[in-house]
Amino acid sequence: MQAIVYGGPGVKSLETVATPKIQQPTDAIIKIVKTTICGTDLHILKGDVPAVTKGRILGHEGVGIVEEVGSAVTRFKKGDRVLISCVSACGKCGYCKKQLYAHCEDGGWILGHLIDGTQAEYVRTPHADNSLYHVPEGADEEALVMLSDILPTGFEIGVLYGAVKPGDTVAIIGAGPIGMAALLTAQFFSPARLIMVDVDESRLAMAKTFGATDVINSATGDAVAELLAMTKDGIDVVIEAVGIAATFDICQRVVRPAGHIANVGVHGTSVDLQLQDLWIKNITLTTGLVNTNTTDMLMKNVQSGKLKPAELITHRFAFAEFMRAYEVFGNASKEKALKVMIDNS
């Protein structure tokens, strides 16, 4: 089969590799129909995730068709159309019993990280009964790909961990796919103000169409000063959705007393925590890897039309064009790209 293979920092290639096989009775083999590229994949290619070793097939998102199941799989059968979760969960360990599936003792985020992932024609998914979701009849499968990772990540680690509530002023630092997912799902809780901060004017314009009440271009102005000028004493909830020191610094400088900083971004290097200023402010600072315990609920909202994540897709490619898709996604500002979709149907 064909797959995107990691060759070390800065190196990737579309190669012919062996098709995966069942290794455990709880496995399933899925033929990928649609997949995408995540910002985390770009972090891996920058060398920010050293656990990813040379030869690993990248990717952790997708929708596909069950090709084969292990003898212990009971919820799925050959021919079922399924959503693949970015997190694999055994369902039995102590973390899984607390719905902390990200820290499953025999799973978690392993696809495209510790085992081969979904940027391939076929993928082996461990713990299939707990890590796949049936695709509803007639569902928009492109929209459902957004439920593999970005939508639950933005919602769980940004909105829920940030404890967004009615009337809040929320600032999202970073208008990439995760920031947009947080923007879409924060509206469940009726915040009074949703402010998007980014350096890309096209993404800021898109954020306005998705419900941002205000936008700030941090490349052309002082984002901290502008955010503080909008409020009496700072921002109730600040969501960091980039994963670099500069964006984290904005968050810690604008959060109000008793406010929340919800860090969603993947950080490859340390940040300078201004604890000498923050210790007295009674803030809450959270970090996290998505647990995907909200996927079912989010799927229902997509099916009802309440959420329309397919609108995040700006570019579409055939599987043979995967390297071009990476080029476009990696040059998002120039290409005006947000989320790319790769079709293998």
C-alpha positions as CSV (number, residue, x, y, z in Angstrom):
1,M,0.0,0.0,0.0
2,Q,1.0,3.7,-0.2
3,A,1.6,5.7,2.9
4,I,3.2,8.9,4.2
5,V,6.4,7.8,6.0
6,Y,8.3,9.9,8.5
7,G,12.1,10.0,7.8
8,G,13.2,12.2,10.7
9,P,12.9,15.9,11.3
10,G,11.9,17.7,8.1
11,V,11.7,14.5,6.1
12,K,8.6,12.7,4.8
13,S,7.8,10.7,1.7
14,L,5.0,8.9,0.0
15,E,6.2,5.3,-0.1
16,T,5.1,1.7,-0.8
17,V,5.0,-0.2,2.4
18,A,3.5,-3.4,3.7
19,T,-0.3,-3.5,4.3
20,P,-1.0,-3.9,8.1
21,K,-2.2,-7.1,9.5
22,I,-4.2,-8.1,12.6
23,Q,-1.8,-8.4,15.6
24,Q,-4.2,-8.6,18.5
25,P,-7.7,-10.1,18.8
26,T,-9.0,-6.6,19.6
27,D,-7.6,-5.0,16.4
28,A,-9.4,-4.0,13.2
29,I,-7.9,-3.2,9.8
30,I,-9.6,-0.2,8.2
31,K,-9.4,0.9,4.5
32,I,-9.0,4.6,4.7
33,V,-11.6,6.6,2.6
34,K,-10.8,10.1,3.9
35,T,-8.0,11.5,6.0
36,T,-6.3,14.8,6.7
37,I,-3.2,16.4,8.1
38,C,-3.0,17.8,11.6
39,G,-0.9,20.6,13.1
40,T,0.5,17.9,15.3
41,D,2.0,16.3,12.2
42,L,3.8,19.5,11.4
43,H,5.1,19.6,15.0
44,I,6.4,16.0,14.5
45,L,8.1,17.0,11.3
46,K,9.8,19.9,13.2
47,G,11.2,17.4,15.7
48,D,8.9,18.5,18.5
49,V,7.7,15.0,19.3
50,P,10.9,12.9,19.6
51,A,8.9,9.7,20.4
52,V,8.1,9.5,16.7
53,T,10.8,7.4,15.1
54,K,12.0,7.1,11.5
55,G,9.9,4.9,9.4
56,R,6.6,5.7,11.2
57,I,3.5,6.2,9.1
58,L,2.0,9.5,10.1
59,G,-1.6,10.5,10.7
60,H,-4.3,10.0,13.4
61,E,-7.5,11.1,11.7
62,G,-9.8,9.5,9.2
63,V,-13.0,7.8,8.1
64,G,-12.9,4.4,6.5
65,I,-14.4,0.9,5.9
66,V,-13.7,-2.1,8.1
67,E,-11.6,-4.6,6.1
68,E,-11.0,-7.2,8.8
69,V,-11.6,-7.5,12.5
70,G,-9.9,-9.6,15.2
71,S,-11.6,-12.4,16.9
72,A,-12.5,-10.3,20.0
73,V,-14.1,-7.4,18.2
74,T,-17.9,-7.5,18.6
75,R,-19.2,-4.0,17.7
76,F,-17.9,-3.9,14.1
77,K,-17.7,-6.1,11.1
78,K,-16.3,-6.1,7.6
79,G,-17.9,-3.5,5.5
80,D,-18.9,-1.1,8.3
81,R,-18.1,2.6,7.7
82,V,-16.3,4.0,10.7
83,L,-14.8,7.1,12.2
84,I,-11.3,6.5,13.6
85,S,-10.6,8.2,16.9
86,C,-7.2,9.7,17.3
87,V,-7.1,8.1,20.8
88,S,-7.1,4.3,21.2
89,A,-8.8,3.1,24.5
90,C,-8.7,-0.4,26.0
91,G,-11.8,0.5,28.1
92,K,-10.5,-1.5,31.1
93,C,-7.6,0.2,32.7
94,G,-7.8,2.7,35.6
95,Y,-7.5,5.7,33.3
96,C,-10.1,4.5,30.9
97,K,-12.5,3.9,33.8
98,K,-12.1,7.6,34.6
99,Q,-12.7,8.5,30.9
100,L,-9.0,9.6,30.7
101,Y,-8.6,7.7,27.5
102,A,-5.6,9.8,26.5
103,H,-3.7,8.0,29.2
104,C,-4.9,4.5,28.5
105,E,-2.3,2.1,29.7
106,D,-2.4,0.2,26.4
107,G,-3.4,3.0,24.1
108,G,-3.9,6.7,24.2
109,W,-2.5,8.8,21.3
110,I,-0.5,6.1,19.6
111,L,-1.7,6.3,15.9
112,G,1.0,8.1,13.9
113,H,3.0,8.5,17.1
114,L,4.0,5.2,18.6
115,I,2.4,2.9,15.9
116,D,1.6,3.4,12.2
117,G,-1.1,5.9,11.5
118,T,-3.9,6.9,9.1
119,Q,-2.1,8.7,6.3
120,A,-2.1,5.4,4.4
121,E,-4.4,3.3,2.3
122,Y,-5.0,0.9,5.3
123,V,-4.5,1.3,9.1
124,R,-4.5,-1.1,12.0
125,T,-6.6,0.3,14.9
126,P,-6.1,-1.3,18.3
127,H,-9.0,-1.8,20.7
128,A,-11.4,-1.3,17.9
129,D,-14.6,-1.7,20.0
130,N,-13.6,1.3,22.0
131,S,-11.8,3.4,19.4
132,L,-14.1,3.4,16.4
133,Y,-17.5,4.9,15.8
134,H,-20.2,3.9,13.4
135,V,-20.8,6.5,10.7
136,P,-24.5,7.4,10.7
137,E,-26.4,6.7,7.5
138,G,-26.1,9.5,5.0
139,A,-23.5,11.4,7.1
140,D,-21.1,13.9,5.6
141,E,-17.9,11.9,6.0
142,E,-15.7,14.9,5.4
143,A,-17.3,16.6,8.4
144,L,-16.8,13.5,10.5
145,V,-13.1,13.5,9.9
146,M,-13.0,16.7,12.0
147,L,-14.3,14.5,14.8
148,S,-11.3,12.3,14.9
149,D,-9.2,15.0,16.6
150,I,-9.7,18.7,16.1
151,L,-13.3,19.1,17.2
152,P,-13.0,17.1,20.5
153,T,-9.6,18.6,21.2
154,G,-10.8,22.2,20.8
155,F,-13.9,21.4,22.9
156,E,-12.5,19.3,25.7
157,I,-9.1,20.8,26.2
158,G,-10.0,24.4,25.2
159,V,-13.6,25.0,26.1
160,L,-14.3,22.5,28.9
161,Y,-11.0,22.8,30.6
162,G,-11.2,26.5,30.2
163,A,-14.6,26.4,32.0
164,V,-16.3,28.7,29.5
165,K,-19.7,29.9,30.8
166,P,-22.4,32.3,29.7
167,G,-21.3,35.9,29.6
168,D,-17.6,35.2,29.6
169,T,-15.1,37.0,27.4
170,V,-13.1,34.4,25.7
171,A,-9.9,35.0,23.7
172,I,-8.5,32.3,21.4
173,I,-4.8,32.7,20.5
174,G,-4.3,31.0,17.2
175,A,-6.9,30.7,14.3
176,G,-5.7,27.4,13.0
177,P,-8.0,24.3,12.9
178,I,-7.8,23.7,16.7
179,G,-8.5,27.4,17.4
180,M,-11.4,27.3,15.0
181,A,-12.8,24.2,16.7
182,A,-12.6,25.9,20.0
183,L,-14.4,28.9,18.5
184,L,-17.2,26.7,17.1
185,T,-17.8,24.7,20.3
186,A,-17.4,27.6,22.8
187,Q,-20.7,28.9,21.4
188,F,-22.4,26.0,23.1
189,F,-22.0,28.0,26.3
190,S,-23.1,31.5,25.1
191,P,-20.0,33.6,26.0
192,A,-20.6,37.3,25.6
193,R,-17.5,37.9,23.6
194,L,-15.3,35.6,21.4
195,I,-12.0,37.2,20.4
196,M,-9.7,35.5,17.9
197,V,-6.0,36.4,17.7
198,D,-3.8,35.4,14.8
199,V,-1.2,36.8,12.3
200,D,-3.1,35.7,9.2
201,E,-5.8,38.1,7.9
202,S,-7.6,35.4,5.9
203,R,-8.0,33.2,8.9
204,L,-9.2,36.1,11.0
205,A,-11.8,36.9,8.3
206,M,-12.9,33.2,8.4
207,A,-13.1,33.4,12.2
208,K,-15.6,36.2,11.9
209,T,-17.8,34.0,9.7
210,F,-17.6,31.2,12.3
211,G,-18.8,33.4,15.2
212,A,-15.9,35.5,16.4
213,T,-17.2,38.9,17.8
214,D,-13.7,40.5,17.5
215,V,-10.4,39.7,15.7
216,I,-6.9,41.0,16.4
217,N,-3.9,40.7,14.1
218,S,-0.9,40.2,16.4
219,A,1.5,40.8,13.6
220,T,0.4,44.3,13.0
221,G,-0.5,45.4,16.5
222,D,0.1,44.8,20.2
223,A,-2.3,42.0,21.0
224,V,-1.8,42.2,24.7
225,A,-2.7,45.9,24.8
226,E,-5.7,45.5,22.5
227,L,-7.1,42.6,24.6
228,L,-6.6,44.5,27.9
229,A,-8.2,47.6,26.4
230,M,-11.4,45.5,25.6
231,T,-12.0,44.6,29.2
232,K,-12.0,46.0,32.7
233,D,-9.4,43.7,34.2
234,G,-8.5,41.0,31.6
235,I,-9.9,38.0,29.8
236,D,-12.1,35.4,31.6
237,V,-10.8,32.4,29.5
238,V,-7.7,32.5,27.3
239,I,-7.2,29.4,25.0
240,E,-3.7,28.9,23.7
241,A,-4.0,27.1,20.3
242,V,-0.6,27.4,18.7
243,G,2.1,25.8,20.9
244,I,4.9,28.4,20.9
245,A,6.3,30.6,23.7
246,A,5.0,33.9,22.2
247,T,1.4,32.8,22.1
248,F,1.5,31.3,25.6
249,D,3.0,34.6,26.8
250,I,0.0,36.5,25.5
251,C,-2.3,34.2,27.5
252,Q,-0.5,34.7,30.8
253,R,-0.3,38.5,30.3
254,V,-4.0,39.0,29.6
255,V,-5.8,36.5,31.9
256,R,-8.0,38.2,34.5
257,P,-7.9,37.4,38.3
258,A,-9.7,34.1,38.8
259,G,-9.5,33.5,35.0
260,H,-8.6,30.4,33.1
261,I,-5.7,29.7,30.7
262,A,-6.4,26.5,28.7
263,N,-3.3,25.4,26.9
264,V,-4.2,23.3,23.8
265,G,-1.1,23.8,21.7
266,V,1.6,21.2,21.2
267,H,4.8,22.8,22.8
268,G,8.1,21.5,21.6
269,T,10.2,23.8,23.7
270,S,9.9,25.4,27.2
271,V,8.0,28.6,27.9
272,D,8.7,31.3,30.4
273,L,6.0,31.0,33.1
274,Q,5.6,34.4,34.8
275,L,4.7,32.9,38.2
276,Q,5.8,35.9,40.1
277,D,2.8,37.7,38.5
278,L,0.4,34.9,38.4
279,W,0.6,33.4,41.9
280,I,-1.5,36.2,43.4
281,K,-4.2,36.1,40.6
282,N,-6.0,32.9,41.6
283,I,-5.9,31.7,38.0
284,T,-6.4,28.2,36.7
285,L,-3.9,26.9,34.2
286,T,-4.8,23.6,32.4
287,T,-3.0,21.4,29.8
288,G,-4.2,18.2,28.2
289,L,-4.4,15.7,25.5
290,V,-7.8,15.0,24.1
291,N,-9.7,12.1,25.7
292,T,-12.4,11.9,23.0
293,N,-15.1,11.2,25.6
294,T,-17.3,13.9,23.9
295,T,-17.1,12.4,20.4
296,D,-20.6,10.9,20.5
297,M,-22.2,14.2,21.7
298,L,-20.3,16.2,19.0
299,M,-21.4,13.7,16.3
300,K,-25.0,14.3,17.3
301,N,-24.5,18.0,16.9
302,V,-22.9,17.6,13.5
303,Q,-25.7,15.4,12.4
304,S,-28.3,17.9,13.6
305,G,-26.6,20.7,11.7
306,K,-25.7,22.6,14.9
307,L,-22.0,22.2,14.1
308,K,-20.7,22.4,10.6
309,P,-17.0,21.5,10.7
310,A,-16.9,20.7,7.0
311,E,-16.7,24.5,6.5
312,L,-13.2,24.3,7.9
313,I,-12.0,22.4,4.8
314,T,-10.4,24.7,2.3
315,H,-8.5,22.3,0.0
316,R,-9.2,18.7,-1.3
317,F,-6.7,16.3,-2.8
318,A,-6.6,12.7,-4.1
319,F,-4.4,10.3,-2.2
320,A,-1.8,10.4,-4.9
321,E,-1.5,14.1,-4.2
322,F,-0.6,13.7,-0.5
323,M,2.8,15.4,-0.8
324,R,1.2,18.4,-2.4
325,A,-1.4,18.4,0.4
326,Y,1.4,18.7,2.9
327,E,3.0,21.5,0.9
328,V,-0.3,23.5,1.0
329,F,-1.0,22.8,4.7
330,G,2.6,23.6,5.6
331,N,2.3,27.0,3.8
332,A,-1.2,27.8,5.2
333,S,-0.9,31.6,5.0
334,K,0.3,31.7,1.4
335,E,-2.2,29.1,0.3
336,K,-5.0,30.4,2.5
337,A,-5.4,26.9,3.8
338,L,-7.1,25.8,7.0
339,K,-8.0,22.1,6.8
340,V,-7.1,19.8,3.9
341,M,-9.0,16.7,2.9
342,I,-7.4,13.7,1.3
343,D,-9.7,11.3,-0.6
344,N,-8.9,7.6,-1.0
345,S,-12.4,6.4,-2.0
